[in-house]
Amino acid sequence: MAWFRVNLTKDEQQIVKEEQELPAERHVRRKMLVLWSLHCGLKREQAAKLAGVGLATVERYVAAYRDGGLAGLRQWNVQGPVSDLAAFRDTIRESFERQPVSTITEACVRIEQLTGCKRGQTQVRQFLKGLGLKWQRIRAVPVPPKKTWQSTSPTRPSFMTAN
């Protein structure tokens, strides 16, 4: 494949300059910086060093520009992994809102019963946080102390006795 030289038109130059300065997403600004530096005559290694990315990343940016222009360069098609529990989101949320759990271990057991998917405590915590459920600290309700036989006896408490 022939080496692709980046030559921006006047309109593209204006768009690239604007997108470098606008508070757009960081990855778009970085792509525009690489494209601009290549247009200005820097080598790909220099553009990579300037933008703080690898040479392979610069090659991907150039390929995206070559194939789709600036619109192709702006695309962000990154998808993370999808949890098996995602299919049961509504069921899990409804169950936990109807009957809250008191420990994360209890939450793990209930999720396994509802879905058949066994997950660790960290994964369950993260999943429930993604659902918008929050852990609430529950403390004991203060109760007045019970009266003991010492407090009911007429003698002085032991800490007030003379030596």
URPE-V574981 format. One line per field, one symbol per residue. ss: DSSP state (h for helix, s for strand, l for the rest). Layout:
ss: ???
//
This chain:
ss: lllllllllhhhhhhhhhhhhllllhhhhhhhhhhhhhhllllhhhhhhhhlllhhhhhhhhhhhhhhhhhhhhlllllllllhhhhhhhhhhhhhhhlllllhhhhhhhhhhhhlllllhhhhhhhhhhhlllllllllllllllllhhhhlllllhhhlll
//
